[in-house]
Structure formats: structure tokens, C-alpha cells
Amino acid sequence: MGNSASANLPKLQVVPNCETAQVMGRPWFVIGVKPTAFETTCSNAVERYTLLEGKSHDINIDFQYNDKDPITSKLKSLPQKGWIQGDRENSGLWKVSPVWPIKMPYNIIEVDDKDYSYMVVGYPSRAYCWILGREPTMDDDLYNDLTNRLKEKHQYTLDGLRKVPQVWTKDEREKRGLSKEELPDKFLTSKP
């Protein structure tokens, strides 16, 4: 899965500080993605990270998404395991396993270090990336700034990068187990 790292690409720069506790708990909405095979048509993609103690891995990752169109297509789930590399309380370098025995690099390369409202995850070969936000929408200026950083700072091409549709109703919020605090009414629509 995208392991053909080019010899002429520099190592991805992970963020110098990423407080693990700040990434945990509240859901992350996938705003943009250079997709893996699972994500080429996904919508309403949401990830939630839970820090563990005394387990064989550090993080449980709950990844849910609609297969195609928001709300009307099949809901899928891809639970994953994560391992924090280095300082367990402050590291942007993780490994993630979507299926055993694969452990993929999960490099946090951009993060809002004030309130953790956005995060960008990169992959060494630049085949994949994820632009995540704490809300299902992202200001166009911020999104454009993050995609420019992907190109200029991290040497990504944006070929294949797609915005992930995020269309939510009250029923879909409840079905996914999201609270009003996690997905306020202002982000809901009355029809899919």
C-alpha cells in the first residue's frame, strides 16, 4: 500500500509537538484525502482516537464512513490499532495497522497547536494524506493553506486529492453516536 517511497523525496517532517491527549476523544472529520483503496469514494468519514493503557497497542482508532454517497450508501467501519513512536505523551510519529500484520507510518505533519482544530497526516511516499478537522466543514482559506503546505513544505503532488463530502442529518448523527457537542445542529441538513 503505497510503500514505493521515492529515493529523491526527503523524509517527511513531523510536527515537533503533538500532545497525544489533545488528539484523543473528540471526533475528527476527514475533510480531504489522497485515498487508500478504502477511501476512493467515501463520504461522512470520521475518525476517533482512544488512548489505551496496558494493551499491546497504544491507540484504538474508530474509523467510520459511508461507502459512496453521504447517508444513503452503506455505512462501513474499519477499526484500527495505533502505536505512538517516541514520547507517548507528545509525538507526531505513529504507526497504524488497518489489518494485521501491516503497520503503516502515520506521520502528523501539520497540527493546530493552539486548539487542535485541524491536523494533517502524511505518508512517506506521498501516496496518501489526510486533512482532518474537528468540524465537518473547513474554511476554504485554511484548506487552501494546508494544501499549499502539502505541496511546498512536504513535496506532495495534489493529484488524486479529493474533498470528502460531509452531509449530516440528525438521524445520521444519532446513528453514528455523535453528540450535539461533537456535531452541533448548525452543521445538519434536513435532507440528504
Z-matrix of the N, CA and C atoms (Angstrom, degrees):
N
C 1 1.451
C 2 1.524 1 110.58
N 3 1.291 2 116.48 1 87.81
C 4 1.452 3 119.93 2 173.54
C 5 1.510 4 115.42 3 67.96
N 6 1.332 5 118.26 4 25.27
C 7 1.458 6 120.11 5 -176.47
C 8 1.514 7 113.82 6 -87.05
N 9 1.313 8 118.09 7 8.87
C 10 1.453 9 120.52 8 -178.80
C 11 1.528 10 110.22 9 -84.42
N 12 1.328 11 115.47 10 64.42
C 13 1.470 12 120.26 11 -179.98
C 14 1.522 13 109.39 12 -62.87
N 15 1.311 14 115.53 13 128.75
C 16 1.452 15 120.98 14 -178.70
C 17 1.523 16 109.48 15 -76.87
N 18 1.318 17 115.47 16 136.23
C 19 1.464 18 120.68 17 -178.93
C 20 1.523 19 111.78 18 -65.52
N 21 1.331 20 117.92 19 -22.23
C 22 1.463 21 119.01 20 -177.29
C 23 1.533 22 112.70 21 -92.63
N 24 1.321 23 118.58 22 4.44
C 25 1.461 24 121.03 23 175.40
C 26 1.524 25 109.80 24 -95.38
N 27 1.318 26 117.70 25 133.24
C 28 1.458 27 119.18 26 177.14
C 29 1.528 28 110.45 27 -70.31
N 30 1.309 29 114.90 28 161.08
C 31 1.460 30 120.79 29 176.96
C 32 1.531 31 108.74 30 -60.41
N 33 1.325 32 117.24 31 138.65
C 34 1.463 33 120.46 32 177.27
C 35 1.522 34 110.16 33 -62.13
N 36 1.312 35 116.24 34 139.77
C 37 1.460 36 121.35 35 177.12
C 38 1.525 37 108.75 36 -91.31
N 39 1.326 38 116.53 37 112.17
C 40 1.458 39 119.23 38 175.28
C 41 1.521 40 108.47 39 -80.90
N 42 1.325 41 116.02 40 158.16
C 43 1.458 42 119.95 41 179.64
C 44 1.524 43 109.44 42 -63.30
N 45 1.339 44 117.93 43 143.99
C 46 1.467 45 119.70 44 -178.56
C 47 1.526 46 112.59 45 -70.85
N 48 1.316 47 117.20 46 -25.82
C 49 1.461 48 121.35 47 178.94
C 50 1.513 49 110.08 48 -136.20
N 51 1.307 50 115.49 49 127.91
C 52 1.457 51 121.40 50 174.47
C 53 1.530 52 106.71 51 -147.42
N 54 1.324 53 115.02 52 100.51
C 55 1.458 54 120.09 53 -177.80
C 56 1.527 55 109.38 54 -70.53
N 57 1.310 56 115.37 55 113.53
C 58 1.457 57 121.63 56 -176.46
C 59 1.525 58 111.74 57 -53.06
N 60 1.312 59 117.85 58 -43.87
C 61 1.467 60 121.29 59 -178.15
C 62 1.524 61 112.12 60 -59.68
N 63 1.346 62 117.24 61 -31.36
C 64 1.463 63 121.34 62 -179.21
C 65 1.532 64 112.65 63 -72.78
N 66 1.326 65 116.52 64 -24.19
C 67 1.458 66 121.16 65 -178.78
C 68 1.533 67 110.97 66 -84.42
N 69 1.315 68 115.95 67 -24.69
C 70 1.463 69 121.60 68 -175.19
C 71 1.531 70 112.09 69 -76.93
N 72 1.324 71 114.44 70 163.87
C 73 1.464 72 121.57 71 168.95
C 74 1.509 73 115.13 72 86.22
N 75 1.308 74 116.62 73 -92.63
C 76 1.469 75 121.06 74 -175.52
C 77 1.530 76 110.67 75 -57.44
N 78 1.331 77 117.09 76 146.94
C 79 1.471 78 119.41 77 -178.81
C 80 1.523 79 113.16 78 -68.49
N 81 1.327 80 114.61 79 153.05
C 82 1.454 81 123.89 80 172.19
C 83 1.521 82 107.36 81 -113.10
N 84 1.324 83 117.51 82 125.15
C 85 1.452 84 122.85 83 176.91
C 86 1.529 85 108.09 84 -91.69
N 87 1.332 86 116.73 85 131.88
C 88 1.459 87 121.06 86 178.82
C 89 1.533 88 107.34 87 -80.60
N 90 1.321 89 115.34 88 111.87
C 91 1.464 90 122.20 89 -176.02
C 92 1.529 91 111.09 90 -90.92
N 93 1.320 92 116.10 91 -41.71
C 94 1.463 93 121.95 92 179.43
C 95 1.513 94 109.27 93 -141.67
N 96 1.333 95 116.70 94 151.47
C 97 1.462 96 120.10 95 -177.41
C 98 1.525 97 110.89 96 -153.58
N 99 1.328 98 115.52 97 137.38
C 100 1.467 99 121.71 98 159.33
C 101 1.512 100 101.74 99 -94.28
N 102 1.326 101 117.78 100 103.21
C 103 1.458 102 121.20 101 -159.23
C 104 1.523 103 116.60 102 -79.45
N 105 1.340 104 112.43 103 150.79
C 106 1.455 105 120.64 104 163.78
C 107 1.533 106 106.24 105 -79.37
N 108 1.311 107 117.30 106 178.94
C 109 1.466 108 121.30 107 -179.99
C 110 1.528 109 111.72 108 -60.72
N 111 1.322 110 118.10 109 -26.44
C 112 1.460 111 121.87 110 -178.89
C 113 1.531 112 112.94 111 -76.98
N 114 1.328 113 117.91 112 -17.20
C 115 1.461 114 121.32 113 -166.29
C 116 1.532 115 115.04 114 -116.20
N 117 1.305 116 118.47 115 9.97
C 118 1.461 117 120.05 116 -172.93
C 119 1.528 118 113.32 117 -65.96
N 120 1.325 119 118.10 118 -26.70
C 121 1.470 120 121.17 119 -179.50
C 122 1.525 121 111.89 120 -127.60
N 123 1.308 122 118.98 121 12.43
C 124 1.469 123 121.33 122 -172.21
C 125 1.533 124 112.09 123 -69.21
N 126 1.330 125 113.86 124 157.76
C 127 1.458 126 122.13 125 174.11
C 128 1.526 127 107.65 126 -142.64
N 129 1.322 128 116.42 127 166.58
C 130 1.472 129 122.00 128 -179.69
C 131 1.531 130 111.70 129 44.88
N 132 1.319 131 115.56 130 43.00
C 133 1.463 132 121.15 131 -179.95
C 134 1.526 133 109.71 132 -79.24
N 135 1.347 134 114.98 133 130.40
C 136 1.458 135 121.78 134 -177.27
C 137 1.532 136 108.68 135 -138.46
N 138 1.325 137 115.14 136 136.03
C 139 1.467 138 121.10 137 174.95
C 140 1.520 139 109.00 138 -119.80
N 141 1.337 140 114.87 139 145.48
C 142 1.461 141 120.57 140 174.54
C 143 1.527 142 107.24 141 -137.15
N 144 1.329 143 115.17 142 130.86
C 145 1.460 144 121.97 143 -178.08
C 146 1.524 145 109.94 144 -107.11
N 147 1.337 146 116.05 145 135.50
C 148 1.459 147 121.82 146 177.87
C 149 1.524 148 108.67 147 -127.22
N 150 1.328 149 116.19 148 121.46
C 151 1.469 150 121.82 149 178.96
C 152 1.522 151 109.63 150 -76.95
N 153 1.321 152 116.03 151 135.55
C 154 1.466 153 122.38 152 -177.14
C 155 1.516 154 111.14 153 -113.31
N 156 1.296 155 115.43 154 157.80
C 157 1.469 156 122.51 155 172.98
C 158 1.523 157 108.53 156 -123.10
N 159 1.320 158 116.42 157 138.38
C 160 1.453 159 120.98 158 173.12
C 161 1.521 160 115.37 159 68.46
N 162 1.304 161 117.62 160 27.10
C 163 1.474 162 121.17 161 177.95
C 164 1.523 163 109.28 162 -114.07
N 165 1.330 164 116.41 163 174.61
C 166 1.463 165 120.56 164 178.80
C 167 1.529 166 111.85 165 -76.83
N 168 1.327 167 116.71 166 -10.49
C 169 1.467 168 121.70 167 176.51
C 170 1.529 169 108.07 168 -135.87
N 171 1.325 170 116.68 169 164.97
C 172 1.467 171 121.81 170 -173.72
C 173 1.524 172 114.33 171 -89.69
N 174 1.349 173 116.56 172 -31.64
C 175 1.458 174 120.57 173 -169.81
C 176 1.527 175 110.34 174 -136.05
N 177 1.332 176 116.14 175 135.85
C 178 1.461 177 120.79 176 164.81
C 179 1.524 178 106.95 177 -94.02
N 180 1.314 179 115.83 178 134.56
C 181 1.453 180 121.31 179 179.46
C 182 1.528 181 108.13 180 -117.76
N 183 1.324 182 115.45 181 119.09
C 184 1.452 183 121.90 182 176.65
C 185 1.524 184 106.97 183 -100.08
N 186 1.330 185 116.90 184 109.13
C 187 1.464 186 122.24 185 -179.71
C 188 1.519 187 108.27 186 -115.72
N 189 1.337 188 116.27 187 115.22
C 190 1.463 189 122.42 188 179.25
C 191 1.524 190 109.18 189 -123.95
N 192 1.337 191 114.95 190 147.29
C 193 1.462 192 119.46 191 -179.57
C 194 1.523 193 109.37 192 -161.70
N 195 1.325 194 115.58 193 158.03
C 196 1.455 195 120.77 194 169.44
C 197 1.520 196 107.30 195 -84.94
N 198 1.316 197 115.88 196 139.74
C 199 1.454 198 121.85 197 -175.11
C 200 1.529 199 112.62 198 -61.54
N 201 1.328 200 116.40 199 -40.31
C 202 1.463 201 120.08 200 -179.29
C 203 1.523 202 109.11 201 -134.26
N 204 1.323 203 116.60 202 -101.82
C 205 1.461 204 120.66 203 -177.61
C 206 1.525 205 111.45 204 -70.11
N 207 1.335 206 116.96 205 145.09
C 208 1.459 207 119.64 206 177.55
C 209 1.532 208 110.97 207 -57.96
N 210 1.301 209 115.41 208 140.34
C 211 1.460 210 125.55 209 172.10
C 212 1.527 211 112.98 210 70.07
N 213 1.334 212 119.00 211 -47.94
C 214 1.459 213 120.82 212 -171.87
C 215 1.529 214 113.73 213 -84.82
N 216 1.310 215 118.36 214 -20.15
C 217 1.470 216 119.63 215 179.75
C 218 1.532 217 109.89 216 -92.75
N 219 1.308 218 114.81 217 168.31
C 220 1.461 219 122.90 218 -174.36
C 221 1.535 220 111.02 219 -58.97
N 222 1.344 221 114.96 220 133.78
C 223 1.456 222 121.36 221 174.29
C 224 1.525 223 108.42 222 -80.86
N 225 1.319 224 116.01 223 129.39
C 226 1.467 225 121.10 224 179.00
C 227 1.517 226 109.54 225 -121.75
N 228 1.309 227 114.62 226 157.36
C 229 1.457 228 121.28 227 179.43
C 230 1.520 229 108.34 228 -136.08
N 231 1.322 230 115.68 229 136.13
C 232 1.461 231 120.95 230 177.19
C 233 1.534 232 107.71 231 -130.77
N 234 1.358 233 116.39 232 83.39
C 235 1.463 234 117.86 233 178.24
C 236 1.532 235 110.01 234 -65.51
N 237 1.343 236 114.88 235 141.72
C 238 1.456 237 119.92 236 -177.78
C 239 1.532 238 110.11 237 -135.49
N 240 1.312 239 115.20 238 163.09
C 241 1.459 240 122.20 239 175.62
C 242 1.524 241 108.14 240 -113.96
N 243 1.326 242 115.48 241 146.39
C 244 1.452 243 119.94 242 179.58
C 245 1.513 244 112.57 243 -130.28
N 246 1.337 245 115.81 244 150.57
C 247 1.454 246 123.33 245 177.31
C 248 1.522 247 108.47 246 -127.69
N 249 1.307 248 117.00 247 126.89
C 250 1.461 249 121.83 248 177.22
C 251 1.520 250 107.63 249 -85.73
N 252 1.317 251 116.12 250 129.33
C 253 1.456 252 121.76 251 179.06
C 254 1.532 253 108.45 252 -94.72
N 255 1.308 254 117.06 253 134.17
C 256 1.467 255 119.94 254 179.91
C 257 1.517 256 111.56 255 82.75
N 258 1.322 257 116.19 256 -141.54
C 259 1.462 258 122.99 257 -176.70
C 260 1.524 259 110.06 258 -64.73
N 261 1.312 260 116.89 259 113.79
C 262 1.466 261 122.61 260 -175.23
C 263 1.531 262 112.48 261 -61.54
N 264 1.325 263 117.74 262 -24.47
C 265 1.463 264 121.39 263 -177.60
C 266 1.526 265 113.61 264 -94.52
N 267 1.331 266 117.12 265 -13.48
C 268 1.461 267 119.08 266 -176.14
C 269 1.530 268 109.50 267 -156.69
N 270 1.341 269 115.97 268 86.96
C 271 1.461 270 119.80 269 -179.57
C 272 1.525 271 110.29 270 -153.05
N 273 1.316 272 115.96 271 137.91
C 274 1.449 273 121.98 272 174.68
C 275 1.519 274 112.33 273 -99.04
N 276 1.314 275 116.13 274 8.47
C 277 1.457 276 121.60 275 -177.92
C 278 1.526 277 109.19 276 -111.33
N 279 1.317 278 115.45 277 109.54
C 280 1.464 279 121.78 278 -179.76
C 281 1.525 280 109.30 279 -125.35
N 282 1.313 281 114.67 280 167.25
C 283 1.467 282 122.51 281 166.27
C 284 1.519 283 106.17 282 -125.59
N 285 1.338 284 116.13 283 144.87
C 286 1.456 285 121.72 284 -177.71
C 287 1.520 286 108.74 285 -131.54
N 288 1.332 287 115.11 286 140.65
C 289 1.454 288 120.76 287 178.22
C 290 1.521 289 110.17 288 -117.02
N 291 1.357 290 116.50 289 106.66
C 292 1.460 291 119.00 290 174.99
C 293 1.527 292 111.44 291 -75.05
N 294 1.329 293 116.62 292 -31.92
C 295 1.465 294 123.31 293 175.58
C 296 1.526 295 108.01 294 -148.61
N 297 1.306 296 116.30 295 142.63
C 298 1.459 297 121.04 296 177.60
C 299 1.509 298 108.87 297 -69.48
N 300 1.302 299 122.00 298 139.26
C 301 1.460 300 130.83 299 4.68
C 302 1.531 301 113.56 300 -98.77
N 303 1.314 302 118.28 301 14.73
C 304 1.468 303 121.36 302 -176.00
C 305 1.527 304 110.76 303 -71.41
N 306 1.320 305 115.98 304 131.31
C 307 1.471 306 122.89 305 170.83
C 308 1.527 307 106.94 306 -126.00
N 309 1.327 308 115.69 307 112.41
C 310 1.461 309 121.33 308 -176.92
C 311 1.524 310 110.76 309 -99.50
N 312 1.328 311 117.36 310 144.67
C 313 1.465 312 119.59 311 172.46
C 314 1.527 313 109.90 312 -61.48
N 315 1.303 314 116.04 313 140.32
C 316 1.469 315 123.08 314 179.19
C 317 1.516 316 105.57 315 -134.98
N 318 1.338 317 115.09 316 84.97
C 319 1.458 318 121.69 317 -172.30
C 320 1.525 319 110.99 318 -94.12
N 321 1.320 320 116.61 319 118.17
C 322 1.461 321 120.72 320 176.33
C 323 1.521 322 106.73 321 -81.77
N 324 1.352 323 115.45 322 109.12
C 325 1.457 324 119.97 323 -171.63
C 326 1.523 325 113.25 324 -105.60
N 327 1.323 326 117.47 325 -14.82
C 328 1.467 327 122.33 326 174.24
C 329 1.522 328 107.03 327 -146.13
N 330 1.332 329 116.42 328 139.57
C 331 1.466 330 120.06 329 175.91
C 332 1.525 331 108.42 330 -153.88
N 333 1.304 332 114.99 331 143.67
C 334 1.463 333 120.15 332 172.89
C 335 1.520 334 106.07 333 -77.81
N 336 1.332 335 116.34 334 101.93
C 337 1.469 336 119.30 335 -173.72
C 338 1.523 337 113.09 336 -81.06
N 339 1.327 338 117.94 337 3.15
C 340 1.468 339 120.43 338 175.63
C 341 1.524 340 111.10 339 -88.99
N 342 1.354 341 116.37 340 -55.74
C 343 1.464 342 117.96 341 -178.31
C 344 1.530 343 112.95 342 -130.44
N 345 1.326 344 117.09 343 11.03
C 346 1.465 345 121.80 344 176.59
C 347 1.524 346 111.04 345 52.59
N 348 1.343 347 116.08 346 48.38
C 349 1.462 348 120.98 347 179.42
C 350 1.532 349 111.71 348 -88.56
N 351 1.335 350 117.82 349 -16.57
C 352 1.461 351 121.45 350 174.60
C 353 1.518 352 109.64 351 -145.98
N 354 1.330 353 113.79 352 160.31
C 355 1.458 354 121.31 353 178.90
C 356 1.528 355 106.94 354 -155.14
N 357 1.332 356 116.32 355 143.22
C 358 1.457 357 120.93 356 174.77
C 359 1.524 358 107.45 357 -122.40
N 360 1.333 359 114.60 358 129.92
C 361 1.455 360 121.53 359 -179.97
C 362 1.523 361 107.77 360 -111.92
N 363 1.339 362 115.83 361 132.21
C 364 1.452 363 121.04 362 -178.94
C 365 1.517 364 112.11 363 -116.96
N 366 1.320 365 114.14 364 170.31
C 367 1.459 366 122.54 365 179.81
C 368 1.526 367 107.71 366 -130.56
N 369 1.342 368 118.08 367 136.71
C 370 1.472 369 120.70 368 -171.69
C 371 1.528 370 115.81 369 -50.24
N 372 1.327 371 118.45 370 -39.77
C 373 1.466 372 120.17 371 -178.42
C 374 1.527 373 112.76 372 -79.04
N 375 1.333 374 116.16 373 -7.97
C 376 1.474 375 124.34 374 -176.26
C 377 1.533 376 112.02 375 70.77
N 378 1.330 377 117.42 376 14.54
C 379 1.464 378 120.90 377 178.27
C 380 1.520 379 111.67 378 -72.42
N 381 1.321 380 117.42 379 -27.39
C 382 1.460 381 122.26 380 -176.73
C 383 1.519 382 110.37 381 -132.67
N 384 1.318 383 115.80 382 154.50
C 385 1.465 384 121.86 383 166.39
C 386 1.517 385 108.14 384 -162.06
N 387 1.319 386 115.13 385 159.81
C 388 1.450 387 122.50 386 -179.25
C 389 1.520 388 108.73 387 -135.05
N 390 1.322 389 116.20 388 128.20
C 391 1.456 390 122.35 389 173.02
C 392 1.520 391 105.71 390 -105.87
N 393 1.317 392 115.84 391 116.43
C 394 1.461 393 121.81 392 -173.21
C 395 1.525 394 110.51 393 -117.10
N 396 1.317 395 115.76 394 145.95
C 397 1.455 396 121.30 395 176.65
C 398 1.513 397 110.58 396 -137.73
N 399 1.314 398 116.25 397 157.10
C 400 1.468 399 121.02 398 178.41
C 401 1.522 400 112.08 399 -78.37
N 402 1.335 401 116.74 400 -9.71
C 403 1.460 402 122.06 401 176.49
C 404 1.526 403 107.68 402 -123.03
N 405 1.346 404 118.35 403 156.85
C 406 1.465 405 120.45 404 -177.08
C 407 1.528 406 114.56 405 -74.60
N 408 1.320 407 117.65 406 -4.39
C 409 1.456 408 121.24 407 174.90
C 410 1.522 409 108.11 408 -125.54
N 411 1.315 410 115.46 409 155.71
C 412 1.461 411 120.68 410 177.67
C 413 1.521 412 107.92 411 -135.01
N 414 1.299 413 116.05 412 137.04
C 415 1.455 414 122.13 413 176.14
C 416 1.534 415 109.59 414 -54.02
N 417 1.337 416 116.63 415 134.14
C 418 1.467 417 120.63 416 -178.29
C 419 1.527 418 112.67 417 -57.64
N 420 1.328 419 117.74 418 -38.39
C 421 1.471 420 120.26 419 179.46
C 422 1.522 421 110.95 420 -62.89
N 423 1.327 422 117.63 421 -42.24
C 424 1.463 423 121.03 422 178.44
C 425 1.525 424 110.24 423 -66.44
N 426 1.327 425 117.29 424 -46.40
C 427 1.468 426 120.88 425 179.19
C 428 1.531 427 110.33 426 -57.72
N 429 1.333 428 116.88 427 -46.00
C 430 1.463 429 120.43 428 179.26
C 431 1.522 430 111.70 429 -64.43
N 432 1.329 431 117.26 430 -37.86
C 433 1.463 432 121.14 431 176.66
C 434 1.530 433 110.48 432 -62.32
N 435 1.325 434 116.64 433 -43.84
C 436 1.469 435 120.11 434 -179.58
C 437 1.524 436 111.25 435 -66.95
N 438 1.330 437 118.10 436 -39.57
C 439 1.466 438 118.87 437 177.72
C 440 1.530 439 110.88 438 -68.24
N 441 1.328 440 117.47 439 -34.86
C 442 1.468 441 119.67 440 174.79
C 443 1.521 442 111.16 441 -64.43
N 444 1.336 443 117.71 442 -40.28
C 445 1.466 444 120.27 443 176.28
C 446 1.526 445 110.94 444 -62.92
N 447 1.343 446 116.54 445 -38.21
C 448 1.466 447 119.01 446 176.77
C 449 1.523 448 110.31 447 -58.03
N 450 1.327 449 117.05 448 -44.08
C 451 1.472 450 121.14 449 -179.44
C 452 1.522 451 111.91 450 -71.38
N 453 1.333 452 116.01 451 -55.13
C 454 1.465 453 120.82 452 -169.90
C 455 1.532 454 113.30 453 -76.34
N 456 1.296 455 117.21 454 -46.12
C 457 1.461 456 121.63 455 -174.68
C 458 1.527 457 112.68 456 -86.71
N 459 1.346 458 115.72 457 -36.61
C 460 1.468 459 119.26 458 -171.66
C 461 1.532 460 113.67 459 -111.15
N 462 1.335 461 117.85 460 5.87
C 463 1.472 462 123.97 461 175.29
C 464 1.533 463 113.88 462 57.16
N 465 1.301 464 116.66 463 38.60
C 466 1.463 465 121.56 464 173.52
C 467 1.517 466 109.63 465 -86.22
N 468 1.329 467 116.93 466 147.96
C 469 1.455 468 120.23 467 159.69
C 470 1.526 469 103.91 468 -93.83
N 471 1.285 470 117.07 469 151.74
C 472 1.463 471 119.71 470 -178.57
C 473 1.524 472 111.73 471 -96.60
N 474 1.338 473 116.52 472 10.80
C 475 1.460 474 120.31 473 175.83
C 476 1.528 475 108.85 474 -58.29
N 477 1.320 476 115.65 475 127.20
C 478 1.456 477 120.35 476 178.11
C 479 1.519 478 114.64 477 87.78
N 480 1.331 479 117.65 478 -9.55
C 481 1.465 480 119.59 479 177.84
C 482 1.523 481 108.36 480 -67.79
N 483 1.320 482 116.59 481 130.27
C 484 1.463 483 120.51 482 179.67
C 485 1.513 484 110.51 483 -131.99
N 486 1.332 485 115.02 484 145.03
C 487 1.459 486 119.90 485 171.31
C 488 1.523 487 107.54 486 -76.80
N 489 1.313 488 115.92 487 136.90
C 490 1.456 489 121.56 488 -178.73
C 491 1.526 490 108.42 489 -92.09
N 492 1.334 491 118.02 490 119.59
C 493 1.467 492 119.31 491 178.40
C 494 1.531 493 111.26 492 -58.85
N 495 1.317 494 115.16 493 132.93
C 496 1.469 495 122.21 494 177.38
C 497 1.530 496 106.67 495 -127.28
N 498 1.332 497 116.69 496 99.91
C 499 1.461 498 123.10 497 179.82
C 500 1.525 499 107.02 498 -127.20
N 501 1.323 500 116.00 499 117.64
C 502 1.466 501 120.46 500 -171.48
C 503 1.521 502 111.58 501 -123.80
N 504 1.333 503 114.99 502 140.75
C 505 1.466 504 122.57 503 171.03
C 506 1.523 505 107.59 504 -118.00
N 507 1.315 506 116.33 505 168.76
C 508 1.468 507 120.89 506 176.92
C 509 1.537 508 110.08 507 -59.33
N 510 1.338 509 116.87 508 -43.48
C 511 1.466 510 120.32 509 -179.91
C 512 1.527 511 111.58 510 -62.38
N 513 1.326 512 116.62 511 -42.06
C 514 1.470 513 120.07 512 -179.92
C 515 1.530 514 110.27 513 -66.41
N 516 1.311 515 117.23 514 -39.61
C 517 1.472 516 120.69 515 177.13
C 518 1.523 517 110.10 516 -59.53
N 519 1.325 518 117.02 517 -45.87
C 520 1.461 519 120.95 518 -179.95
C 521 1.520 520 111.55 519 -66.40
N 522 1.345 521 116.14 520 -42.11
C 523 1.468 522 120.52 521 179.74
C 524 1.525 523 111.06 522 -59.23
N 525 1.318 524 116.50 523 -35.62
C 526 1.467 525 121.45 524 -178.83
C 527 1.532 526 113.08 525 -85.68
N 528 1.336 527 116.67 526 -5.27
C 529 1.462 528 119.32 527 179.35
C 530 1.517 529 114.18 528 74.60
N 531 1.333 530 116.83 529 26.15
C 532 1.459 531 120.88 530 177.92
C 533 1.527 532 109.24 531 -92.10
N 534 1.312 533 116.68 532 140.31
C 535 1.463 534 121.21 533 179.12
C 536 1.530 535 110.21 534 -86.59
N 537 1.340 536 115.81 535 169.08
C 538 1.468 537 120.56 536 175.99
C 539 1.525 538 110.99 537 -64.60
N 540 1.328 539 116.87 538 -30.63
C 541 1.471 540 120.11 539 177.88
C 542 1.530 541 110.48 540 -69.00
N 543 1.342 542 116.56 541 -36.48
C 544 1.460 543 120.54 542 -178.94
C 545 1.533 544 112.15 543 -78.31
N 546 1.329 545 116.46 544 -32.85
C 547 1.454 546 122.42 545 179.24
C 548 1.531 547 108.26 546 -138.58
N 549 1.345 548 116.67 547 83.75
C 550 1.470 549 120.79 548 -176.75
C 551 1.531 550 112.90 549 -60.74
N 552 1.331 551 114.74 550 155.89
C 553 1.467 552 122.05 551 -178.93
C 554 1.529 553 112.83 552 -54.17
N 555 1.326 554 118.15 553 -30.58
C 556 1.470 555 120.01 554 -176.80
C 557 1.531 556 112.71 555 -61.55
N 558 1.341 557 117.60 556 -16.83
C 559 1.466 558 121.40 557 179.59
C 560 1.539 559 112.40 558 -96.40
N 561 1.324 560 117.60 559 0.75
C 562 1.457 561 121.18 560 -176.05
C 563 1.517 562 111.25 561 -92.69
N 564 1.323 563 114.56 562 151.50
C 565 1.460 564 121.60 563 173.35
C 566 1.524 565 107.35 564 -117.33
N 567 1.292 566 117.56 565 159.05
C 568 1.463 567 119.86 566 -179.00
C 569 1.518 568 112.09 567 -85.95
N 570 1.332 569 117.84 568 -18.51
C 571 1.461 570 120.43 569 178.45
C 572 1.511 571 110.20 570 -137.65
N 573 1.328 572 115.97 571 145.68
C 574 1.467 573 120.09 572 180.00
C 575 1.506 574 113.31 573 -71.39
